[in-house]
Amino acid sequence: MNTGKVIIAVIFSLMAFFAVSESYAATLKEEFELQERCGKRAEEWFKSEWGNGISSDKDGQTRASYRNHYNSKLNKCFVLLTSAIYEKDRTSYTDMELFDVNEQKGYGSFWEKFGVGQPQSCEVGNVPCLSEKEWNSLVTPYMGD
């Protein structure tokens, strides 16, 4: 191979490398922006629905918190809302809901009375579950990628 062809091959290789690097950097930047937007949207939603996360009425008190995650594979902003409900008669419940905050579409729910050991309701994506451990396993593909 002559020197001119080698130089041309090296130049094309470098151009391809920089084009791919720029494209990859742009993709990372876009993903970061989508994650950031998801976090802001989730925070806005939580504040509008739950305020400071504590709700009280004549029957008891509810304490809520959330986690959000932008799932790049599904291109969705998921929120996992967790509520602890404390009733005046000392009955307590855990409620968890998984949903897409942008579409307001539910993907799963978990409802368990404290001390019972098995949820009264547990389902993610039409798949039933029998424990909080199973719930967490079913939620993982949505809340992490």
Backbone as CSV, one residue per row, in Angstrom:
resi,resn,N_x,N_y,N_z,CA_x,CA_y,CA_z,C_x,C_y,C_z
1,MET,0.854,-1.169,0.000,0.000,0.000,0.000,0.898,1.230,0.000
2,ASN,0.552,2.206,-0.814,1.431,3.371,-0.853,1.077,4.349,0.271
3,THR,1.989,5.249,0.551,1.882,6.189,1.663,0.654,7.082,1.540
4,GLY,0.308,7.524,0.356,-0.854,8.387,0.149,-2.148,7.704,0.567
5,LYS,-2.278,6.416,0.218,-3.488,5.663,0.587,-3.566,5.478,2.105
6,VAL,-2.437,5.251,2.741,-2.389,5.082,4.201,-2.827,6.375,4.880
7,ILE,-2.311,7.497,4.411,-2.671,8.795,5.004,-4.172,9.053,4.840
8,ILE,-4.691,8.762,3.660,-6.129,8.959,3.418,-6.940,8.043,4.335
9,ALA,-6.508,6.804,4.499,-7.211,5.862,5.375,-7.201,6.355,6.818
10,VAL,-6.068,6.868,7.278,-5.956,7.394,8.640,-6.864,8.605,8.818
11,ILE,-6.886,9.492,7.833,-7.734,10.689,7.914,-9.205,10.284,8.005
12,PHE,-9.638,9.348,7.165,-11.031,8.896,7.206,-11.361,8.209,8.529
13,SER,-10.409,7.447,9.048,-10.617,6.786,10.340,-10.797,7.816,11.455
14,LEU,-9.955,8.842,11.454,-10.064,9.890,12.471,-11.380,10.659,12.334
15,MET,-11.771,10.953,11.091,-13.043,11.657,10.880,-14.213,10.821,11.401
16,ALA,-14.182,9.523,11.137,-15.251,8.633,11.609,-15.258,8.584,13.135
17,PHE,-14.053,8.505,13.738,-13.956,8.467,15.193,-14.553,9.725,15.820
18,PHE,-14.198,10.882,15.306,-14.707,12.133,15.868,-16.199,12.293,15.621
19,ALA,-16.683,11.828,14.491,-18.130,11.901,14.208,-18.893,11.030,15.193
20,VAL,-18.389,9.818,15.461,-19.036,8.917,16.419,-18.943,9.503,17.825
21,SER,-17.796,10.051,18.189,-17.620,10.643,19.523,-18.585,11.804,19.736
22,GLU,-18.718,12.666,18.732,-19.643,13.793,18.832,-21.070,13.312,18.964
23,SER,-21.413,12.307,18.179,-22.761,11.744,18.215,-23.040,11.144,19.587
24,TYR,-22.060,10.418,20.138,-22.212,9.805,21.454,-22.361,10.873,22.530
25,ALA,-21.581,11.932,22.456,-21.672,13.023,23.430,-23.041,13.693,23.349
26,ALA,-23.533,13.888,22.116,-24.862,14.484,21.957,-25.917,13.578,22.566
27,THR,-25.798,12.268,22.372,-26.750,11.314,22.932,-26.723,11.373,24.456
28,LEU,-25.538,11.421,25.044,-25.423,11.519,26.503,-26.046,12.811,27.015
29,LYS,-25.830,13.896,26.301,-26.396,15.185,26.697,-27.915,15.127,26.637
30,GLU,-28.456,14.566,25.560,-29.915,14.445,25.430,-30.489,13.595,26.554
31,GLU,-29.820,12.480,26.854,-30.297,11.598,27.925,-30.286,12.327,29.264
32,PHE,-29.226,13.067,29.535,-29.147,13.833,30.778,-30.293,14.840,30.856
33,GLU,-30.554,15.519,29.752,-31.648,16.501,29.726,-33.002,15.835,29.949
34,LEU,-33.210,14.655,29.391,-34.467,13.925,29.595,-34.599,13.483,31.051
35,GLN,-33.494,13.023,31.655,-33.515,12.646,33.069,-33.841,13.859,33.940
36,GLU,-33.210,14.973,33.625,-33.434,16.199,34.387,-34.886,16.663,34.259
37,ARG,-35.418,16.638,33.046,-36.807,17.030,32.796,-37.773,16.109,33.543
38,CYS,-37.462,14.820,33.560,-38.285,13.849,34.281,-38.305,14.182,35.778
39,GLY,-37.142,14.480,36.327,-37.063,14.830,37.746,-37.875,16.066,38.082
40,LYS,-37.795,17.071,37.235,-38.553,18.308,37.468,-40.051,18.061,37.346
41,ARG,-40.435,17.294,36.340,-41.858,16.983,36.135,-42.409,16.194,37.318
42,ALA,-41.643,15.215,37.804,-42.064,14.413,38.948,-42.194,15.278,40.205
43,GLU,-41.244,16.173,40.406,-41.284,17.064,41.564,-42.507,17.983,41.498
44,GLU,-42.779,18.541,40.328,-43.955,19.404,40.157,-45.237,18.630,40.450
45,TRP,-45.315,17.421,39.904,-46.501,16.591,40.121,-46.683,16.310,41.609
46,PHE,-45.606,15.882,42.281,-45.706,15.527,43.697,-46.141,16.730,44.528
47,LYS,-45.542,17.882,44.285,-45.917,19.084,45.044,-47.374,19.470,44.805
48,SER,-47.846,19.321,43.564,-49.241,19.695,43.287,-50.224,18.695,43.901
49,GLU,-49.845,17.428,43.969,-50.736,16.394,44.511,-50.588,16.202,46.018
50,TRP,-49.361,16.330,46.526,-49.077,15.973,47.914,-48.489,17.108,48.753
51,GLY,-48.165,18.220,48.149,-47.573,19.317,48.920,-46.272,18.879,49.563
52,ASN,-46.260,18.872,50.888,-45.052,18.471,51.617,-44.983,16.962,51.870
53,GLY,-45.979,16.209,51.396,-45.967,14.750,51.554,-46.765,14.247,52.744
54,ILE,-47.384,15.165,53.491,-48.166,14.761,54.658,-49.585,15.271,54.498
55,SER,-50.532,14.357,54.674,-51.943,14.708,54.565,-52.665,14.161,55.792
56,SER,-53.420,15.009,56.470,-54.163,14.584,57.661,-55.635,14.917,57.503
57,ASP,-56.466,14.049,58.054,-57.907,14.318,58.121,-58.453,13.668,59.393
58,LYS,-59.755,13.641,59.555,-60.364,13.128,60.787,-60.105,11.629,60.994
59,ASP,-59.794,10.909,59.915,-59.582,9.460,60.013,-58.139,9.064,60.279
60,GLY,-57.182,9.987,60.051,-55.785,9.640,60.275,-54.840,10.493,59.479
61,GLN,-53.699,9.898,59.134,-52.651,10.643,58.439,-52.010,9.760,57.367
62,THR,-51.601,10.401,56.289,-50.875,9.725,55.217,-49.568,10.464,54.984
63,ARG,-48.502,9.690,54.877,-47.185,10.248,54.566,-46.735,9.643,53.244
64,ALA,-46.412,10.507,52.299,-46.047,10.057,50.960,-44.664,10.540,50.566
65,SER,-44.016,9.734,49.741,-42.732,10.104,49.147,-42.696,9.490,47.750
66,TYR,-41.706,9.885,46.966,-41.625,9.363,45.613,-40.183,9.231,45.163
67,ARG,-40.003,8.398,44.156,-38.747,8.311,43.405,-39.136,8.426,41.947
68,ASN,-38.291,9.032,41.165,-38.564,9.086,39.733,-37.385,8.513,38.965
69,HIS,-37.670,8.100,37.742,-36.615,7.568,36.892,-37.015,7.740,35.436
70,TYR,-36.115,8.317,34.648,-36.339,8.363,33.204,-35.802,7.062,32.633
71,ASN,-36.684,6.255,32.045,-36.312,4.985,31.464,-36.051,5.210,29.975
72,SER,-34.776,5.182,29.596,-34.405,5.490,28.206,-34.867,4.406,27.231
73,LYS,-34.930,3.157,27.673,-35.374,2.081,26.781,-36.849,2.253,26.408
74,LEU,-37.652,2.684,27.371,-39.086,2.865,27.130,-39.438,4.314,26.796
75,ASN,-38.473,5.222,26.953,-38.677,6.656,26.725,-39.855,7.174,27.556
76,LYS,-39.820,6.849,28.854,-40.898,7.252,29.750,-40.319,7.748,31.072
77,CYS,-41.080,8.626,31.711,-40.712,9.156,33.021,-41.585,8.474,34.068
78,PHE,-40.991,7.564,34.819,-41.742,6.815,35.812,-41.602,7.439,37.195
79,VAL,-42.688,7.349,37.941,-42.705,7.758,39.340,-43.176,6.571,40.157
80,LEU,-42.461,6.310,41.237,-42.867,5.300,42.199,-43.279,6.048,43.463
81,LEU,-44.581,6.103,43.685,-45.142,6.798,44.845,-45.329,5.785,45.968
82,THR,-44.828,6.108,47.146,-44.990,5.253,48.321,-45.714,6.047,49.393
83,SER,-46.799,5.459,49.901,-47.585,6.119,50.946,-47.715,5.187,52.139
84,ALA,-47.582,5.751,53.303,-47.861,5.036,54.547,-49.110,5.683,55.139
85,ILE,-50.149,4.879,55.325,-51.431,5.381,55.813,-51.617,4.916,57.252
86,TYR,-51.838,5.870,58.146,-52.023,5.585,59.562,-53.428,6.036,59.945
87,GLU,-54.305,5.081,60.249,-55.673,5.417,60.628,-55.773,5.568,62.138
88,LYS,-56.785,6.319,62.577,-56.969,6.590,64.016,-57.166,5.307,64.818
89,ASP,-57.769,4.291,64.191,-58.000,3.035,64.916,-56.745,2.159,64.980
90,ARG,-55.604,2.756,64.635,-54.288,2.117,64.678,-54.056,1.091,63.561
91,THR,-54.913,1.077,62.572,-54.685,0.253,61.394,-53.765,1.037,60.462
92,SER,-52.784,0.353,59.903,-51.828,1.029,59.019,-51.664,0.244,57.727
93,TYR,-51.386,0.977,56.654,-51.250,0.380,55.338,-50.033,0.957,54.614
94,THR,-49.527,0.177,53.678,-48.534,0.660,52.729,-49.181,0.619,51.356
95,ASP,-49.035,1.697,50.625,-49.569,1.782,49.270,-48.433,2.244,48.370
96,MET,-48.203,1.515,47.275,-47.191,1.927,46.296,-47.840,1.910,44.918
97,GLU,-47.517,2.913,44.143,-48.060,3.017,42.794,-46.935,3.367,41.841
98,LEU,-46.923,2.690,40.700,-45.957,2.956,39.643,-46.714,3.511,38.453
99,PHE,-46.281,4.676,37.965,-46.962,5.245,36.809,-46.039,6.146,36.010
100,ASP,-46.470,6.404,34.783,-45.792,7.340,33.886,-46.376,8.716,34.194
101,VAL,-45.560,9.612,34.698,-46.039,10.922,35.143,-46.504,11.791,33.975
102,ASN,-45.924,11.624,32.800,-46.327,12.442,31.655,-47.671,12.008,31.089
103,GLU,-47.881,10.711,31.004,-49.129,10.202,30.449,-50.195,9.962,31.520
104,GLN,-49.798,10.066,32.797,-50.692,9.765,33.921,-51.290,8.365,33.753
105,LYS,-50.446,7.431,33.334,-50.861,6.057,33.098,-50.263,5.163,34.170
106,GLY,-51.119,4.375,34.824,-50.657,3.454,35.847,-50.034,2.202,35.261
107,TYR,-48.978,1.729,35.923,-48.314,0.496,35.509,-48.357,-0.563,36.594
108,GLY,-48.686,-0.179,37.818,-48.746,-1.160,38.886,-49.157,-0.545,40.201
109,SER,-49.636,-1.419,41.092,-50.007,-0.955,42.429,-49.793,-2.077,43.441
110,PHE,-49.525,-1.642,44.652,-49.270,-2.550,45.778,-49.994,-1.979,46.984
111,TRP,-50.756,-2.805,47.677,-51.518,-2.365,48.848,-51.410,-3.443,49.901
112,GLU,-50.870,-3.075,51.077,-50.681,-4.068,52.132,-51.000,-3.465,53.492
113,LYS,-51.750,-4.206,54.262,-52.029,-3.838,55.650,-50.830,-4.283,56.485
114,PHE,-50.311,-3.379,57.341,-49.160,-3.719,58.178,-49.488,-4.938,59.037
115,GLY,-48.535,-5.846,59.105,-48.670,-6.999,59.980,-49.362,-8.196,59.354
116,VAL,-49.935,-8.049,58.183,-50.656,-9.165,57.561,-49.685,-10.115,56.860
117,GLY,-48.642,-9.583,56.234,-47.642,-10.417,55.595,-47.885,-10.728,54.132
118,GLN,-49.072,-10.481,53.639,-49.362,-10.672,52.215,-50.209,-9.499,51.749
119,PRO,-49.870,-8.942,50.590,-50.619,-7.769,50.116,-52.066,-8.104,49.772
120,GLN,-52.941,-7.125,49.993,-54.332,-7.266,49.585,-54.445,-7.089,48.079
121,SER,-53.504,-6.331,47.514,-53.476,-6.074,46.080,-52.027,-5.895,45.660
122,CYS,-51.640,-6.557,44.569,-50.264,-6.432,44.076,-50.249,-6.832,42.612
123,GLU,-49.820,-5.867,41.764,-49.799,-6.134,40.330,-48.906,-5.111,39.636
124,VAL,-48.128,-5.579,38.672,-47.325,-4.682,37.832,-47.491,-5.151,36.393
125,GLY,-47.994,-4.264,35.554,-48.186,-4.599,34.147,-49.044,-5.837,33.931
126,ASN,-50.126,-5.964,34.674,-51.042,-7.109,34.609,-50.437,-8.419,35.099
127,VAL,-49.279,-8.356,35.758,-48.665,-9.541,36.357,-48.897,-9.457,37.863
128,PRO,-49.628,-10.433,38.432,-49.879,-10.402,39.876,-48.623,-10.756,40.668
129,CYS,-48.560,-10.253,41.900,-47.452,-10.587,42.786,-48.009,-10.915,44.167
130,LEU,-47.250,-11.683,44.932,-47.719,-12.162,46.227,-46.957,-11.589,47.414
131,SER,-45.973,-10.717,47.137,-45.180,-10.156,48.228,-44.553,-8.847,47.783
132,GLU,-44.044,-8.112,48.767,-43.340,-6.869,48.443,-42.054,-7.167,47.676
133,LYS,-41.420,-8.280,47.985,-40.209,-8.676,47.269,-40.519,-8.896,45.784
134,GLU,-41.619,-9.592,45.490,-42.021,-9.792,44.095,-42.366,-8.458,43.438
135,TRP,-43.053,-7.592,44.165,-43.392,-6.263,43.654,-42.122,-5.525,43.223
136,ASN,-41.141,-5.496,44.134,-39.873,-4.807,43.838,-39.184,-5.395,42.609
137,SER,-39.240,-6.697,42.469,-38.639,-7.355,41.319,-39.342,-6.960,40.020
138,LEU,-40.659,-6.872,40.055,-41.431,-6.497,38.866,-41.278,-5.016,38.510
139,VAL,-41.040,-4.176,39.507,-40.892,-2.738,39.294,-39.501,-2.376,38.752
140,THR,-38.501,-3.181,39.069,-37.115,-2.889,38.704,-36.914,-2.577,37.226
141,PRO,-37.495,-3.312,36.269,-37.269,-2.977,34.864,-37.784,-1.578,34.468
142,TYR,-38.746,-1.057,35.197,-39.281,0.271,34.905,-38.434,1.370,35.562
143,MET,-37.954,1.095,36.772,-37.253,2.103,37.562,-35.736,2.068,37.423
144,GLY,-35.228,1.197,36.583,-33.802,1.139,36.345,-33.537,0.531,34.978
145,ASP,-32.525,0.999,34.289,-32.171,0.403,32.990,-30.696,0.489,32.729
